[in-house]
Amino acid sequence: MLRIAPGRPGREVPRWETEVIMTTSPATGPAGASPSRRPRVVVIGSGFGGLFAAKALRRAPVDVTVIGKTGHHLFQPLLYQVATGILSEGEIAPATREVLRHQENARVVLGEVTDIDLAGRTVTSSILGRTLVHPYDELIVAAGAGQSYFGNDHFAEFAPGMKSIDDALELRGRIFGAFELAELSTDPAERDRLLTFVVVGAGPTGVEMAGQIAELAHRTLRRDFRSIDPTQARVVLLDAAPQVLPPFGEKLGERARRHMNEMGIEVQLGAMVTDVDADGLTVKDAGGELRRISAATKVWAAGVQASPLGRLLADRSGAEVDRAGRISVLPDLTLPGHPEVHLVGDMVASGLPGVAQVAIQGGRYAADAVARRVQGRPPRGPFRYRDKGNMATISRFSAVADIKGAKFEGFLAWVLWLAVHLVYIVGFKSRVTTVLHWAVSFLGRGRSQRVATQQQVYGRLALERLGPGFAASKTGGPKDPAAAATDVTERESA
Ligand SMILES: Cc1cc2nc3c(=O)[nH]c(=O)nc-3n(C[C@H](O)[C@H](O)[C@H](O)COP(=O)(O)OP(=O)(O)OC[C@H]3O[C@@H](n4cnc5c(N)ncnc54)[C@H](O)[C@@H]3O)c2cc1C
């Protein structure tokens, strides 16, 4: 029988692609129950929660398997710099396998987790039709969150989100491509449409993205074109909320808004997007009036939806999920009734913000809990998050920061932002090249990463035409129909 298979429509699926492979013998009991082998810890996700959990287990007497949908660890906070040509994708996404190469108790498996059997203690992952079943004694789930379009997934075709390397490279192609097409156009209305960039969502991601598009237009591209004046580009940041950067409080939010106005960014608040198409957006203002913004490039930075694995685990354990699909856990980050299943990061409804530090600290806490359990040591007590503060950049030399209640903005905040991000970029090589690229862009006017290929711009749409299984990239995971219409929460702090 011929079936559509990834790679080429109509390709016959080889047997190995559909076989189920048990990677090791099935789990036999609680952690450490079998004296003949070391406890197996499966970690789902190679983001902040998963990677830091795996690394924290390096000295524990366990065998760790990290299963990731991608082969890299993604530093999401700098995705906007990939989209706007400052950094290359490799600098913010080192191979997970390389990061863990010296950790002998860890192996890395590429694949998307499609099932978790809580009774049988197995995780099923799949890639290109090849299915693997991984038995576990302890499970750490850190599958993060994808983009949410408030139930309007069709907006994604015209307004890519900012969740993956694919998203950032597609946006890079769209942003630089809009300037190129404007240069070719002789119709003033079309030029205006091509030179209008709209960012939806005035949280930290939206502010950073709008700021960088403005700097690109006003500084980097200023002298590069002959028919158009890139400094005339219109950058619009809009949000249904009445404030910019809500997690930073009113005062800092207002300062950020003023700074963006000075940069020439139009900040439109109380403006709800009701439709998005190829030519622009329809916006409903606070008074209820509808208006159009004609814009070729739209960026969606408005909300998140937790991994569908949260809902799957909730259905099987009786745990609750909130409207953004985040799962409730016990104070020790375990699934109710399953002390061997630990959940961390963006997919957890803990009342904590969806930021990297929450995932990192949660991952380390879960790893410690696992190590204690397998060594028969008592648990440490509930998870406590240590808030190290929030930061967001607005432009070069300017950021806002809220460190333990001390709120400040400007150059000092920007230097702090630079230092903190450098510390958390994984790998020495990436740190060195990142500093060089920052020097090029922030001290000079250049952007070293302006390449965009046709595949990057059109690839996602082409893949989606191959069928529902390929529609994953826009929401960062397989669709969760039950969650599709839920509300969204923007990352609450930077
Ligand atoms: C554009 C952007 C900017 C941000 N800026 C900041 C910032 O400045 N400061 C800050 O603190 N936070 C920031 N954040 C938030 C921060 O990145 C997240 O809070 C953090 O990444 C959460 O970590 P996590 O491990 O829960 O999820 P993630 O880091 O998203 O990792 C999830 C992992 O799970 C994998 N995965 C998902 N589903 C499956 C599956 N079914 N099978 C296998 N693997 C799967 C993914 O591939 C990924 O490796 C930003 C986020 C974005 C999107």
The ligand as an SDF file (V2000), in Angstrom:
LIG
                    3D

 53 58  0  0  0  0  0  0  0  0999 V2000
   10.5280   35.1220   21.8150 C   0  0  0  0  0  0  0  0  0  0  0  0
   10.7010   34.8000   23.2820 C   0  0  0  0  0  0  0  0  0  0  0  0
   11.4570   35.6290   24.0830 C   0  0  0  0  0  0  0  0  0  0  0  0
   11.6380   35.3220   25.4260 C   0  0  0  0  0  0  0  0  0  0  0  0
   12.4080   36.1460   26.1820 N   0  0  0  0  0  0  0  0  0  0  0  0
   12.6520   35.8270   27.4710 C   0  0  0  0  0  0  0  0  0  0  0  0
   13.5130   36.6350   28.2630 C   0  0  0  0  0  0  0  0  0  0  0  0
   14.0420   37.6430   27.8160 O   0  0  0  0  0  0  0  0  0  0  0  0
   13.7530   36.2360   29.5500 N   0  0  0  0  0  0  0  0  0  0  0  0
   13.1820   35.1080   30.0840 C   0  0  0  0  0  0  0  0  0  0  0  0
   13.4500   34.7780   31.2340 O   0  0  0  0  0  0  0  0  0  0  0  0
   12.3410   34.3460   29.3630 N   0  0  0  0  0  0  0  0  0  0  0  0
   12.0680   34.6660   28.0720 C   0  0  0  0  0  0  0  0  0  0  0  0
   11.2280   33.8940   27.3320 N   0  0  0  0  0  0  0  0  0  0  0  0
   10.5740   32.7400   27.9750 C   0  0  0  0  0  0  0  0  0  0  0  0
   11.4890   31.5430   28.1090 C   0  0  0  0  0  0  0  0  0  0  0  0
   12.1660   31.3040   26.8940 O   0  0  0  0  0  0  0  0  0  0  0  0
   10.6610   30.3370   28.5200 C   0  0  0  0  0  0  0  0  0  0  0  0
   10.0480   30.6280   29.7450 O   0  0  0  0  0  0  0  0  0  0  0  0
   11.5060   29.0870   28.6640 C   0  0  0  0  0  0  0  0  0  0  0  0
   12.0600   28.7340   27.4120 O   0  0  0  0  0  0  0  0  0  0  0  0
   10.6670   27.9350   29.1880 C   0  0  0  0  0  0  0  0  0  0  0  0
   11.4680   26.7920   29.2750 O   0  0  0  0  0  0  0  0  0  0  0  0
   10.7970   25.3510   29.0920 P   0  0  0  0  0  0  0  0  0  0  0  0
   11.8780   24.3570   29.3060 O   0  0  0  0  0  0  0  0  0  0  0  0
    9.5700   25.2480   29.9010 O   0  0  0  0  0  0  0  0  0  0  0  0
   10.3070   25.3350   27.5880 O   0  0  0  0  0  0  0  0  0  0  0  0
   11.1600   25.5000   26.2620 P   0  0  0  0  0  0  0  0  0  0  0  0
   12.4230   26.2210   26.5120 O   0  0  0  0  0  0  0  0  0  0  0  0
   10.1920   26.0450   25.2690 O   0  0  0  0  0  0  0  0  0  0  0  0
   11.5250   24.0100   25.8800 O   0  0  0  0  0  0  0  0  0  0  0  0
   10.5630   23.0650   25.5060 C   0  0  0  0  0  0  0  0  0  0  0  0
   11.2920   21.9050   24.8640 C   0  0  0  0  0  0  0  0  0  0  0  0
   10.4080   20.8260   24.6960 O   0  0  0  0  0  0  0  0  0  0  0  0
   10.5120   20.3300   23.3730 C   0  0  0  0  0  0  0  0  0  0  0  0
    9.2290   19.7040   23.0670 N   0  0  0  0  0  0  0  0  0  0  0  0
    8.0080   20.2780   23.0320 C   0  0  0  0  0  0  0  0  0  0  0  0
    7.0610   19.3620   22.7730 N   0  0  0  0  0  0  0  0  0  0  0  0
    7.7120   18.1860   22.6550 C   0  0  0  0  0  0  0  0  0  0  0  0
    7.2940   16.8670   22.3600 C   0  0  0  0  0  0  0  0  0  0  0  0
    6.0000   16.5650   22.1870 N   0  0  0  0  0  0  0  0  0  0  0  0
    8.2340   15.9120   22.2620 N   0  0  0  0  0  0  0  0  0  0  0  0
    9.5470   16.1950   22.4470 C   0  0  0  0  0  0  0  0  0  0  0  0
    9.9960   17.4210   22.7290 N   0  0  0  0  0  0  0  0  0  0  0  0
    9.0870   18.3930   22.8350 C   0  0  0  0  0  0  0  0  0  0  0  0
   10.8610   21.5490   22.5520 C   0  0  0  0  0  0  0  0  0  0  0  0
   11.4260   21.1800   21.3180 O   0  0  0  0  0  0  0  0  0  0  0  0
   11.8540   22.2220   23.4890 C   0  0  0  0  0  0  0  0  0  0  0  0
   13.1180   21.6300   23.3830 O   0  0  0  0  0  0  0  0  0  0  0  0
   11.0270   34.1750   25.9890 C   0  0  0  0  0  0  0  0  0  0  0  0
   10.2610   33.3400   25.1730 C   0  0  0  0  0  0  0  0  0  0  0  0
   10.1000   33.6420   23.8360 C   0  0  0  0  0  0  0  0  0  0  0  0
    9.2870   32.7340   22.9600 C   0  0  0  0  0  0  0  0  0  0  0  0
  1  2  1  0
  2  3  1  0
  2 52  2  0
  3  4  2  0
  4  5  1  0
  4 50  1  0
  5  6  2  0
  6  7  1  0
  6 13  1  0
  7  8  2  0
  7  9  1  0
  9 10  1  0
 10 11  2  0
 10 12  1  0
 12 13  2  0
 13 14  1  0
 14 15  1  0
 14 50  1  0
 15 16  1  0
 16 17  1  0
 16 18  1  0
 18 19  1  0
 18 20  1  0
 20 21  1  0
 20 22  1  0
 22 23  1  0
 23 24  1  0
 24 25  2  0
 24 26  1  0
 24 27  1  0
 27 28  1  0
 28 29  2  0
 28 30  1  0
 28 31  1  0
 31 32  1  0
 32 33  1  0
 33 34  1  0
 33 48  1  0
 34 35  1  0
 35 36  1  0
 35 46  1  0
 36 37  1  0
 36 45  1  0
 37 38  2  0
 38 39  1  0
 39 40  1  0
 39 45  2  0
 40 41  1  0
 40 42  2  0
 42 43  1  0
 43 44  2  0
 44 45  1  0
 46 47  1  0
 46 48  1  0
 48 49  1  0
 50 51  2  0
 51 52  1  0
 52 53  1  0
M  END
$$$$
